[in-house]
């Protein structure tokens, strides 16, 4: 493009701004950076980077009408019209493979640690996702029982154009999608899809890489050479998600990555985390090691003041915090906590906890659990999963439990309750979803009293093999919308 060339009608966007339509613009001292195939012109003017989304001899409105069959142009314009925080969230979506069902819990956490959510709130992230759904970029795949979005995906017509935008803006890079990618050394987000050989491209990157994600359904063992390369070369990493790749042992080199905010690793052999892990990785927001059962955690855990999300196969927290006795004010999700940790002291140090899964021998810790859960005044979702050597001899007495009145979701699995749970649970004023899963109740009769369960919308009853009778009093469950019963072979009839 020669200096002083007249663009009769053009749409110009400076990075991070909304498009500006300019009629008969004179473009002077402009440097053409790149003409990507099928993408917008990228230029530099007076030191500022611009995208020229449209130029031509007809008006912009006429061009838009002619471009109905050109989805890239329309999606580019639609993306430019988004408010700035939504631009970033939308441009981040192509890090996920096309057609993948994206966990919203994972998506919210990634948006937060990347700095796209101004107040670091999952509620705000959920609102952003709903706006992207309403604008046609994302579609809902599955909803949770309470109606919130569980999984979503990028709309197939949007994914190619968003990918081109993300690649051309050097916002993200994937060797699988752009194997010939040149001038990608400024990209801060690297995602590998399905094959470990993609990690070979890491040799071409500068050390300022911020995010590294790997998406695969295979549980292959991670090459130690690649692991050493990551920890030695990329000390500015904020996000490290290796998906299902298996590590044979705890990698001490990870302690070099002191800026990490999001960590997802698969280390089945891991039984404890050393104090150095918590000392060096104190910036952590999300710690996800779903395939690890941690039976010992050091007191330094209580120094993780920024921690929000803790996800393990099972984890035992320090029984007596000792000198590190501060509260973890930001933790809102823990799964799966061993019941021995449910002391008043430990739960009292988790004042913002909203989602909790307790997994273990609930019968053995009956008294401890029944008296301490009420300390969690902000708790909204509680899952109780009993893992006992003799589940048929369950001594769980639900009537002794003091549940927090803030609960909206409650789930039981393998609890083999002998007494009818309904008289206790129907008193919870805000309960909306109740799931009595496999082997949760071994009795023959369920009785819901009058006016019980005032807010309940969803009731799941699964594998209640001996249930024969279910009765409901007047005015019980007035807001019930969904009942799932499967299988309850001896149940004679369902209340009207």
C-alpha positions, -999 to +999 in steps of 0.1 A: +000+000+000+016+033-011+016+064+011-011+088+004-035+063-011-072+072-008-095+046+006-130+058-005-148+039+022-131+019+050-136+005+084-106+010+107-100-005+141-072+003+165-065-027+187-087-026+218-112+000+203-144-001+184-144+002+146-145+037+130-160+042+096-140+067+075-153+080+041-127+090+016-099+086+042-063+097+031-039+072+046-004+087+049+028+072+063+012+039+067+032+007+069+015-025+056+025-053+081+008-083+067-020-093+043-033-125+058-053-148+036-090-142+043-083-118+071-081-081+077-052-059+067-028-053+096-010-020+094+010+004+116+003+041+116+022+066+138+034+037+159-001+023+165-013-011+153-045-011+132-067-036+115-084-024+083-115-046+083-130-032+051-119-009+022-135-004-012-153+019-036-188+012-023-203+022+011-197+002+042-234-006+045-236-018+009-206-040+015-221-055+046-252-064+027-231-081+000-211-099+027-240-120+040-222-152+026-189-141+041-190-152+077-154-142+085-162-105+077-194-106+097-178-123+127-149-099+126-172-069+128-194-086+154-162-092+175-151-056+172-185-044+184-181-063+217-173-043+249-135-046+256-137-073+284-159-094+262-135-090+233-108-107+253-131-135+266-143-142+230-108-141+215-097-166+241-123-192+230-102-207+201-077-221+226-103-249+229-106-274+201-136-271+178-167-290+189-152-296+224-177-295+252-160-268+274-165-271+312-178-237+323-161-241+357-127-245+338-135-216+314-144-192+343-112-201+361-091-195+330-107-162+322-101-151+358-064-161+359-058-145+325-070-112+339-101-109+317-126-106+346-122-072+363-135-083+397-122-119+396-157-131+402-172-163+387-206-146+388-192-119+364-176-146+342-210-163+340-226-131+329-199-126+302-206-161+289-243-155+288-237-123+267-215-143+243-243-169+240-269-141+233-246-127+207-243-160+189-206-169+195-213-197+220-240-223+225-251-242+256-245-279+256-255-290+290-271-274+320-269-284+356-299-295+375-304-260+389-304-245+354-268-230+354-246-238+324-224-269+328-208-272+294-208-250+263-190-249+229-181-224+202-206-223+174-192-241+144-199-211+121-179-189+145-149-210+153-129-206+120-133-168+120-124-165+157-094-187+152-082-165+123-086-134+144-068-149+174-039-162+152-036-129+132-037-109+164-010-131+178-033-138+208-029-175+207-010-201+187-015-238+180+009-257+158-019-282+148-040-254+134-012-232+120+018-255+114+035-229+091+029-201+115+056-174+112+063-145+134+046-162+163+073-155+189+053-127+205+023-150+212+017-155+249-007-185+247+003-218+233-022-247+230-013-282+218-040-305+205-039-343+207-002-349+201+029-344+222+050-336+192+035-301+193+057-294+222+087-294+198+075-259+187+083-245+221+119-243+210+109-213+188+093-193+215+107-165+236+106-170+274+076-146+279+050-174+272+022-169+298-001-199+291+004-234+280-025-258+275-027-293+262-060-309+252-062-347+248-084-376+258-054-399+260-036-406+293-001-409+277+030-404+298+046-370+296+081-368+281+105-357+309+125-337+284+095-316+275+087-311+312+123-299+319+121-276+289+089-260+302+101-254+337+135-241+327+125-219+297+091-205+306+094-190+341+067-164+334+040-190+330+006-181+346-014-210+332-001-246+329-027-272+320-013-306+308-047-323+306-046-360+309-008-364+304+006-386+332+036-376+353+052-405+371+062-384+402+061-350+417+082-327+395+103-305+418+112-282+389+077-268+390+088-247+419+106-225+393+073-213+380+065-189+409+040-168+389+017-198+382-020-190+389-036-221+373-021-256+375-036-288+362-015-320+365-022-357+364+001-374+390-017-406+402+012-416+425+012-382+444+004-386+481+017-354+495+029-319+485+061-306+501+063-273+519+084-258+491+055-262+467+033-238+488+062-215+496+072-209+459+038-211+443+019-187+466+003-169+436-019-200+428-056-194+421-066-228+408-050-261+418-064-291+399-049-326+405-080-347+401-062-380+399-041-375+431-052-386+466-034-364+491-031-380+525-008-354+540-006-316+536+019-294+554+010-263+575+023-240+547-009-247+528-025-219+549-002-194+533-020-198+499-040-166+504-049-162+467-062-198+463-098-200+451-103-235+436-090-268+450-097-300+431-082-334+441-093-370+440-092-365+478-072-343+501-065-340+538-058-305+550-035-298+580-054-308+611-040-280+633-029-250+613-005-239+640+015-208+633+000-205+598-034-199+613-049-173+590-081-179+570-082-186+533-107-159+525-109-165+487-114-203+486-148-210+472-145-246+458-130-278+474-133-313+461-129-339+475-123-331+512-117-360+536-142-360+564-115-360+591-107-324+580-143-312+588-134-298+622-149-265+633-114-250+633-106-259+597-140-252+582-140-219+602-109-208+582-128-212+549-154-184+553-161-180+516-165-217+507-196-221+484-190-255+468-178-285+488-176-323+482-168-345+512-156-380+503-147-407+528-161-428+556-190-406+567-202-431+593-170-430+612-170-392+613-207-389+620-204-366+651-177-344+636-196-338+603-231-334+619-218-306+641-193-287+620-208-282+585-231-255+598-199-233+602-199-228+565-224-199+564-218-192+526-221-229+515-244-233+485-236-267+471-227-298+492-220-334+480-217-362+506-200-393+492-197-422+515-167-446+510-169-472+537-154-507+539-189-519+550-214-495+535-243-518+544-236-511+581-239-474+576-245-455+609-252-421+593-279-404+612-291-374+591-314-361+618-283-351+638-269-330+610-269-292+613-270-280+577-263-243+569-295-226+557-277-212+527-277-245+509-293-246+475-279-279+461-275-311+481-264-345+469-260-379+487-241-410+473-236-445+489-248-432+523-273-461+528-294-440+551-317-462+572-340-434+583-362-413+561-341-382+551-371-360+541-382-347+576-347-333+580-341-319+545-375-304+539-367-277+565-339-262+544-354-229+533-334-223+501-328-258+488-335-260+451-318-292+440-318-325+459-301-356+445-305-389+463-281-409+442-271-446+441-276-464+474-283-432+493-314-445+511-321-481+521-356-476+536-390-485+521-409-452+527-404-415+520-427-389+536-427-352+528-446-332+553-470-303+546-454-272+532-420-289+531-393-280+506-407-245+498-380-238+471-372-272+457-372-273+419-353-305+410-355-339+427-334-369+416-339-403+431-316-430+418-311-467+426-334-467+457-338-505+454-361-510+483-383-479+481-420-489+480-440-458+492-437-421+487-462-397+502-464-359+503-484-336+525-505-306+515-484-278+500-452-297+498-427-289+470-448-261+455-421-251+430-411-286+418-403-286+381-384-318+375-384-353+390-360-380+379-366-416+393-343-443+380-346-471+389-369-477+418-383-511+409-406-515+439-421-480+440-458-484+436-468-449+426-456-413+425-475-386+445-498-363+424 
